[in-house]
Amino acid sequence: MTANKLQLNDSKTESMLVRSQYRSFPENSLPSSIHVGDSDVNFVSSVTNLGVTFDHFLNLSQHVQNIRTIAYSNVRKISSIRHYLTPQAAQTLACSLVLSRIDYCNSLFYGCDQKLVESLQKVQNSAAKLIYRSKKFDHVTPLLRSLHWLPVSARIRYKLACICFSAKFEDGPKYLKELLVTYDNPSDYNLRSRADSRKLETCLLLEIARLLLRLPLSGILSLPPFAILLLRTLSAVPLKRTFFANPCKLSLPSL
């Protein structure tokens, strides 16, 4: 930090000790702080980075709880003025104040506990029923389709599909593009797999997993509905329409 002319701000510095929730440790066996430069930084139960709250178990439960608290608060505020709004205005407010919270960094939710995803789905359902002023026990799927809102689980996969496609074929992040090396068949025969740009080196999929992407690009692009992804522009791909066709059956392979 001295070489870069930086100084540690004690009031804004946080540290967290990550451990498994399935293994207990005696309290006196865990350190209480870490020494950085001339300062002792105490460990906390959760830290926030770019608006995402990470707890010491890294299960994102605290982050989901924060999203639910803010989103439900905004739903109640919109509900208090709903009778003054048109459905279009209510939808605009819901997208701005509720869905934006659910969609922010939602790719981190891939592979997490399904209960967390279901709790976010309840928030989205409440927003949809608020727009149409539906009753509590009305079926929500027709409302989501009318609003062109994907379910939360499909929104997560949709975001990952866009990230993977951009990293492979467009100007995606450099640290991801460097990992996506097309598979080169060493055989002397001219096989069809040699012309398939969707196949990647197997070892690189493990590197992507270490970066917490946890999604094999070859897996998502090899699904039958994604055959059209051989196109080279994301705007030309009816990706959202594909997820709308049957979002519950588009399960992605996990590592």
C-alpha positions as CSV (number, residue, x, y, z in Angstrom):
1,M,0.0,0.0,0.0
2,T,2.9,2.4,0.7
3,A,4.3,1.7,-2.8
4,N,1.0,2.7,-4.3
5,K,0.7,5.7,-2.0
6,L,-2.4,4.3,-0.3
7,Q,-3.4,4.3,3.3
8,L,-5.7,2.0,5.2
9,N,-9.0,3.6,6.3
10,D,-9.8,1.8,9.5
11,S,-13.4,2.9,9.6
12,K,-14.1,1.5,6.1
13,T,-12.0,-1.7,6.3
14,E,-13.7,-5.0,7.1
15,S,-12.5,-8.6,7.2
16,M,-14.4,-11.8,7.5
17,L,-13.4,-15.3,8.5
18,V,-15.0,-17.8,6.1
19,R,-15.8,-21.2,7.5
20,S,-18.1,-24.2,6.9
21,Q,-21.6,-24.1,8.4
22,Y,-21.5,-27.9,8.7
23,R,-18.5,-27.9,11.0
24,S,-18.3,-26.3,14.4
25,F,-15.2,-24.7,15.9
26,P,-14.6,-23.7,19.5
27,E,-14.9,-19.9,19.8
28,N,-11.5,-19.6,21.5
29,S,-9.8,-21.4,18.6
30,L,-10.8,-18.7,16.0
31,P,-8.8,-15.5,15.7
32,S,-10.7,-12.3,16.4
33,S,-8.8,-10.0,14.1
34,I,-6.2,-9.7,11.4
35,H,-3.2,-7.4,11.4
36,V,-2.8,-5.2,8.3
37,G,0.0,-2.7,8.3
38,D,-0.2,-0.9,11.7
39,S,-3.9,-1.7,12.3
40,D,-5.8,-4.6,13.7
41,V,-9.0,-5.2,11.7
42,N,-11.6,-7.2,13.6
43,F,-13.5,-10.0,11.9
44,V,-17.2,-9.4,11.3
45,S,-20.0,-11.8,10.4
46,S,-20.7,-10.3,7.0
47,V,-19.1,-7.9,4.5
48,T,-20.5,-5.9,1.6
49,N,-18.8,-5.7,-1.8
50,L,-20.3,-3.8,-4.7
51,G,-23.7,-4.0,-3.0
52,V,-23.6,-7.7,-2.4
53,T,-23.6,-9.0,1.2
54,F,-21.4,-12.0,1.9
55,D,-21.8,-13.9,5.2
56,H,-19.1,-16.0,6.8
57,F,-20.8,-19.2,5.4
58,L,-20.9,-17.7,1.8
59,N,-24.5,-19.0,1.3
60,L,-25.9,-15.5,0.4
61,S,-28.7,-15.9,2.9
62,Q,-28.0,-12.4,4.4
63,H,-27.9,-10.8,1.0
64,V,-31.3,-12.4,0.0
65,Q,-32.8,-11.2,3.3
66,N,-31.6,-7.7,2.5
67,I,-33.1,-7.8,-0.9
68,R,-36.5,-9.1,0.4
69,T,-36.6,-6.3,3.1
70,I,-36.0,-3.5,0.6
71,A,-38.1,-5.0,-2.2
72,Y,-41.1,-5.7,0.1
73,S,-40.8,-2.2,1.5
74,N,-41.0,-0.8,-2.1
75,V,-44.0,-3.0,-2.9
76,R,-45.8,-1.6,0.1
77,K,-45.0,2.0,-1.0
78,I,-46.3,1.3,-4.5
79,S,-49.4,-0.4,-3.0
80,S,-50.2,2.8,-1.1
81,I,-50.6,4.7,-4.4
82,R,-51.6,1.9,-6.7
83,H,-55.2,3.3,-7.1
84,Y,-53.7,6.5,-8.6
85,L,-51.6,4.6,-11.1
86,T,-52.3,3.0,-14.5
87,P,-51.1,-0.6,-14.9
88,Q,-48.3,0.7,-17.2
89,A,-47.1,3.2,-14.5
90,A,-47.3,0.5,-11.8
91,Q,-45.2,-1.9,-14.0
92,T,-42.6,0.8,-14.5
93,L,-42.3,1.4,-10.8
94,A,-42.2,-2.3,-10.0
95,C,-39.4,-2.9,-12.6
96,S,-37.4,0.1,-11.2
97,L,-37.8,-0.5,-7.5
98,V,-38.4,-4.3,-7.2
99,L,-37.1,-6.2,-10.1
100,S,-33.9,-4.2,-10.2
101,R,-33.1,-5.4,-6.7
102,I,-33.7,-9.1,-7.7
103,D,-31.7,-8.9,-10.9
104,Y,-28.7,-7.1,-9.5
105,C,-25.7,-9.6,-9.5
106,N,-28.3,-12.4,-9.6
107,S,-25.8,-14.7,-11.4
108,L,-24.3,-15.3,-8.0
109,F,-27.5,-17.2,-7.0
110,Y,-26.8,-20.0,-9.5
111,G,-26.3,-23.2,-7.5
112,C,-27.4,-21.7,-4.2
113,D,-30.0,-23.1,-1.9
114,Q,-33.3,-23.4,-3.8
115,K,-35.2,-21.9,-0.8
116,L,-33.4,-18.6,-1.3
117,V,-34.5,-18.5,-4.9
118,E,-38.1,-19.4,-3.9
119,S,-38.1,-16.5,-1.4
120,L,-37.1,-14.1,-4.2
121,Q,-39.8,-15.6,-6.4
122,K,-42.4,-14.7,-3.7
123,V,-41.2,-11.1,-4.0
124,Q,-41.7,-11.1,-7.7
125,N,-45.1,-12.7,-7.4
126,S,-46.2,-9.9,-5.0
127,A,-45.1,-7.3,-7.5
128,A,-46.9,-8.9,-10.4
129,K,-50.2,-9.2,-8.3
130,L,-49.8,-5.6,-7.3
131,I,-49.7,-4.4,-10.9
132,Y,-52.9,-6.3,-11.8
133,R,-54.5,-5.8,-8.4
134,S,-55.0,-9.6,-8.2
135,K,-56.1,-11.5,-5.1
136,K,-53.7,-13.3,-2.8
137,F,-54.4,-16.8,-4.0
138,D,-54.7,-16.0,-7.7
139,H,-52.5,-18.0,-10.0
140,V,-49.4,-15.9,-10.8
141,T,-48.0,-17.6,-13.9
142,P,-50.4,-16.0,-16.4
143,L,-49.5,-12.6,-14.8
144,L,-45.8,-13.2,-15.3
145,R,-46.3,-14.2,-18.9
146,S,-48.5,-11.1,-19.5
147,L,-45.8,-8.9,-18.1
148,H,-43.0,-10.8,-20.0
149,W,-41.3,-11.5,-16.7
150,L,-39.2,-14.6,-16.4
151,P,-39.4,-16.5,-13.1
152,V,-36.4,-15.8,-10.8
153,S,-34.7,-19.1,-11.5
154,A,-35.0,-18.5,-15.3
155,R,-33.7,-15.0,-14.9
156,I,-30.6,-16.3,-13.2
157,R,-29.9,-18.7,-16.1
158,Y,-30.8,-16.0,-18.6
159,K,-28.2,-13.7,-17.1
160,L,-25.6,-16.4,-17.2
161,A,-26.4,-17.3,-20.8
162,C,-25.9,-13.7,-21.8
163,I,-22.6,-13.5,-19.9
164,C,-21.3,-16.7,-21.5
165,F,-22.4,-15.7,-25.0
166,S,-20.8,-12.3,-24.7
167,A,-17.6,-13.7,-23.3
168,K,-17.4,-16.2,-26.1
169,F,-18.6,-14.3,-29.2
170,E,-18.6,-10.6,-28.2
171,D,-16.7,-8.1,-26.2
172,G,-17.0,-9.8,-22.8
173,P,-14.7,-9.4,-19.8
174,K,-11.1,-10.2,-20.7
175,Y,-10.6,-12.4,-17.7
176,L,-13.4,-14.7,-19.0
177,K,-12.4,-14.6,-22.7
178,E,-8.9,-15.8,-21.8
179,L,-10.4,-18.9,-20.3
180,L,-12.7,-19.7,-23.1
181,V,-10.4,-21.6,-25.5
182,T,-12.1,-23.5,-28.3
183,Y,-11.6,-27.3,-28.1
184,D,-9.0,-28.5,-30.7
185,N,-9.5,-32.1,-31.7
186,P,-6.0,-33.7,-32.1
187,S,-7.4,-36.4,-34.5
188,D,-6.2,-36.4,-38.1
189,Y,-9.8,-37.0,-39.2
190,N,-12.0,-34.1,-40.2
191,L,-14.7,-34.5,-37.6
192,R,-17.8,-32.5,-37.2
193,S,-16.8,-31.5,-33.7
194,R,-13.8,-29.6,-35.1
195,A,-16.2,-27.0,-36.7
196,D,-18.2,-26.6,-33.5
197,S,-17.1,-23.4,-31.9
198,R,-19.3,-24.1,-28.8
199,K,-17.0,-26.9,-27.4
200,L,-14.4,-25.8,-24.9
201,E,-11.4,-27.5,-23.2
202,T,-12.7,-29.5,-20.2
203,C,-10.0,-28.2,-17.9
204,L,-11.1,-24.6,-18.6
205,L,-14.6,-25.4,-17.3
206,L,-13.0,-26.1,-13.9
207,E,-11.3,-22.7,-14.0
208,I,-14.6,-21.1,-14.7
209,A,-16.0,-22.9,-11.7
210,R,-13.2,-21.5,-9.5
211,L,-14.3,-18.1,-10.6
212,L,-17.7,-18.9,-9.2
213,L,-19.4,-18.8,-12.6
214,R,-20.2,-22.5,-12.0
215,L,-21.6,-22.9,-15.4
216,P,-20.1,-24.9,-18.3
217,L,-20.4,-22.8,-21.5
218,S,-20.4,-26.0,-23.6
219,G,-23.3,-27.3,-21.5
220,I,-25.5,-24.2,-21.9
221,L,-24.8,-23.8,-25.6
222,S,-25.2,-27.6,-26.3
223,L,-28.8,-27.6,-25.1
224,P,-31.2,-28.2,-28.1
225,P,-33.0,-24.9,-27.7
226,F,-29.7,-23.0,-28.1
227,A,-28.8,-24.3,-31.5
228,I,-29.5,-20.9,-32.8
229,L,-26.7,-19.6,-30.7
230,L,-24.3,-20.4,-33.5
231,L,-25.2,-16.8,-34.6
232,R,-22.6,-14.3,-33.6
233,T,-24.8,-11.4,-32.2
234,L,-26.8,-11.6,-29.0
235,S,-29.4,-9.3,-30.4
236,A,-30.2,-11.8,-33.1
237,V,-30.8,-14.7,-30.6
238,P,-34.4,-15.2,-29.3
239,L,-32.9,-16.2,-25.9
240,K,-35.7,-14.8,-23.7
241,R,-38.4,-16.4,-25.9
242,T,-36.6,-19.7,-25.5
243,F,-36.7,-19.4,-21.7
244,F,-40.4,-18.4,-21.9
245,A,-41.2,-21.6,-23.8
246,N,-40.8,-23.7,-20.7
247,P,-38.5,-22.1,-18.1
248,C,-39.0,-25.0,-15.6
249,K,-37.5,-27.6,-17.9
250,L,-34.4,-25.6,-18.9
251,S,-32.1,-27.0,-16.2
252,L,-28.5,-26.4,-16.7
253,P,-25.7,-28.9,-15.9
254,S,-23.6,-28.1,-12.8
255,L,-20.0,-29.0,-12.1
